[in-house]
Amino acid sequence: MAEDIKSLAEACYELDSNYPSQFSMLNEAHFNDTDGVELVTLDEVKDSKGEYTEWTITIKQGKRIGEVMDRVPFGIINKTITGLGATTLEIMNQERDSIIVVPTKSLAYSKYKSANLSKGDGYALYFGSPIKEIKNNVTPRQVQAYLNSNNHWKKKFLVVADSLPRLIKILESNGIDVYHNYFLMVDEIDTMQADSAYRPRLEDVMDYYFKFDWKHRSAVSATLNDFSNPLLENESRVTTRWKDNPKRNIDLIYTNYVDDTTVEIIRQKLTDNPNDKILVAYNSLDGILNILEQLSKKGIVDVNKSNCGILCSERNNDKVKEYLEDADNVINEEAYLQKKIVFMTCAYFAGIDIQDQCHLITITSRLQPFTYLSIRRMEQIAGRCRNGNLSETIIYDIPQEAPDSKFQNKEEYQTSLLDRAKTYGEFMNSTKETIKRNPELEELGSFIDSFVDYSAKAKVNNNDYPIKIIRIDSIEKTFKPSFFNIDALTEKWYLVHSLYTHKDNLYKELLEQGHHINKSVNLIKQENHDTSISDIKERNKERRAEHVEALKPQLLAWNREGRDENQYQQLCKQQDKQVQNLCNEFKKLSPYIDNEILFDGLAENFQHQKELRNYVNKVVFHIIPPDNAFKADVLAKFNYHYIQSHLGERNIGNVSKQDKLDKMKEVFRVQLRRTDISDNVLSEFFSCFFKTSRTGANDKILGLNPLDLPTPIQYITGNINPLDLFIFP
């Protein structure tokens, strides 16, 4: 052991024989309770420098981190236990100025309010977009006032991940050497990994993380995931644990209809425990609304609009308010639930503290794969009620057939993603350098940007949205692998191709963790299945249509009055994903097409992914000028000009299926370097380019412009690549 200790060139620890653990300090955290830390061990794991970097701290059973340490240790902190109080310790300790970064503004706000409630107004500062009584973005002047406030407190910033770069810039403008004088704590780092797929800026936090001194940074989670980023793998790592980590009592129910089974469980809990609260974790708003509808139809006592609540992202508030009264008043500032039955989506699976003890119901379903939950995610959810759960029920189903994959395991899949990402990143960086030295190649750079943007993506299922596997470093502006997205894809692959392929897999994994599992099966006959979710989806369509109708004059005015970017963001940020897609396509295409015609076409198709894609692709081909290389090649391949000069003649314009596919494949390969387009999508593109009719097994080309759009206001210019405008699956 003596030799091991000597090899810790960069370790930070102090030995003291008066402590039962023999250690009085580890990674800058001093142990302030001589009996609170029972054991500190050095795990024989080396980093790339050959240093031993992994420590385990065994804390006295039931104690929180803040009771035994004066601050959070630096490095990767694996708490292993939810609610251990690491974030609270960093906020409340007076050892250093801190920036605490969290994934969501609801979490940042709740931590900020809790700190100020405990210490007094002005103790901590929330830094993020508007929420509740904070009506505007926090300004540089407000930050400066907080820094200059005459109090003895260390400065504690609670920051939404997306806002960290702006905060650092403001602090630096006030003469602060942030990277040396502040401690950066990235909280719930596993949530940032999982959510980066649809919030790309989350990983930008790590670009700044590594600029802080190595003793001035930590990344914290109670349910730590594996990292593909080698820099994180080389961080000093501290695991905190109790001698006996908590084991949960779980009712595990396998079913074929999760919503119907959930309704029955809620009815049962209300009957047996009429005064208790119920918390349902389900990452599907349609599923939640379906459950509420079923509960209402069945006339279950204590279920009505006033005593049910939903914790979800802001963009879904309007959708929720259609079903609930007082939808904003679900949890108060003291973290107590204000409703008898509360549902929550993934925005609240991590970080939120709930003081009530509840009957917890967690749902995961094959019908909506974005609801799939890992064991770690389930543990996060179980830890939301800080005083424990009255009961815990997990309801799940699996596909009838396991999906195929060419990869044997998640490690093999992750390696393939990393290899692709590194190849694309190196290619892009070398190409950028070449273009920088040869300005005449600038137009080529635009094309390559577009090509890699579409090619450097991956998805686990064909129905998933493709996720980028490379990104631009927010500081160095170079291409690098998007490690968080690769981590998220790897976990998704495991859920789809392993955990949820057999009904016993989830049971076995929970059992291996030592939990007490009561396993049961609830199979419902199809004729007894309540299908009201289709009604929910239909009403959602109607609601979206109403929103879009109200949005039309606003977007038309926005384009007419100068296309101000801030105004556009304000118009679109509160819309759901489908309406945002409409906004984005309008923004992209409105310079080229009569705006009323364009908006009406988008509004007619935006709720169907395939229909929207084909509508946009028809518009895009129409606004490409005839002398554009891509369009000219399409027309030449199909002898379009000859067809137009011989319209009406027998067999002129007929194209067989195979000829159509071969020519479309060739033009995309040569002109846009796309070789990954399926035959079905190639056929769709053909129908987007040409106005056609059917003659037996063949297509007959009649002309262009299948939408009969008017002449474009202007055609796209040569520096705009069609890849930036077309939508691909």
C-alpha angles and dihedrals in degrees: 000000000000090000090049092053092049090056092060094097094161099030119121115210143122128215123217123172090207089072119081088224092049088231125099096176137021127182091348093307112120119210106234098182113064092201098035096080110059100180141004117193134183111224113215096241119129130205126217090282093055093252123141103240111163123092133178122206117196108205123200110272113278097007123127125228092251091058094060106027133051093215143359113280117243121253131040109339117202103190093182089197125073115229094026090136104240094139092046090050093053092047096046102038118098098209097100148357109268144194110204112196119199132179099242137035092229089061093044090049095048092049090048093050092046092051093049091045089056101039103024136261114315096028096111131017126220112218116192145076122317119298131167109321092000098089100176140032112280107262131221088248092057090050090050091049090052091049091049096045111127101238135114094237126116111241116262119189119191103202135187107229094241091055099052096096091053092049092050090050091052093048091050090050086058091058097259121145091218099181093055103031103040131062115226118209118186105200126202091010091172090060089053089052092052096042099043090088090074097022103049095178092067092083090053085078090071092056087062094038092067092050090065118089109271090245091049101062141066137173114207138196139149090209102041118192128205117271126223090191105098092206090062091045088058095052118109106263129211123189118196120198146157118239087250111029114209119277120205131222104227132186102208114197123189112199143157095229113040097183094053092046091050091053090054093048092050090049090050094048092049091050095048097038109025094171098048128096125239125214118194121193110201125147094210121085091191089053092048092050090047090054091049090050092050092048090052094047092051090052093231112183117252094020115114141119094276101053100042124080139183126211106203142134118296094249089068097050095102091049090052096046090063089067104032140049119229090009093173094058102071102119127017130221091265088059097249120139114243096200133064094228118032127183122196134192127208093283086076102036092098135041102005115121118216116189096195122091107233144177099254121212118185121191132197124172141188090213090067107029092188085073092062109123130201122221088254092053091051089052090052090052092048089055096057092091099068094196094051135265125280087217138343126219126180116196119191146153135195135217118270090237127030111241119246124247132178089218122087097209143354093267091059090047092049092049091053091052093048092049092050093045093050091048093050092044094051091046093050095046094049091046092050090051091050092050090047089058093042110042091182087073093059093109089054089055091058090053093048091049089056094044095052092041089062098034101044094072136102139191133188096217131028089240094054125099109256113252125212115244096193130053140178115256105244092221107030094034092220128129118257138158114286093235096181092053090048089051090050092048091048092053091046090052090053093050094048099039102033123010097045099038096088129030093232097053096081091046092052094049093050090046092051089058089059098250121148107246128196102193123199141160126226112184115180124204112243093238089058094050114111108227098190091124087084088059090051091052091048092052090048089056090052091048092050090049090055091050091049092049089054091045095054100079090042095054092043090053091046091057093042094049100052109290096259108198096214091052090050092052091050091051095050109030097083094048123100121253096270094051090045088055089055090049092050093050092047090051091050098046105030095091089063110037134050100274099224092050091046095049093047091051093049091046090053094053110026097097093062116063097208095044091049091048093052094044092052093046090053090052092046095053089048093055095047108101117243092244093057108118093233096049093041090053092049091052093045095048091056096038089238098166091050090050091052092053092051102040113157095026117125117271093357111140097016114144124187120223094249094045090050092052095044094051095043090048091051096048092049091047096049101036104033102018090235114147099155101076117121123232091249092055092045088055090050091052091050089055089048092054100043138042103230146171131202123254107180109297093345136081117233116212111224101168145298133289102052090188092055090231120178120255108291119263083232136344122244113267127240095261092062114085118214087227087070091055108035118085116227125192 
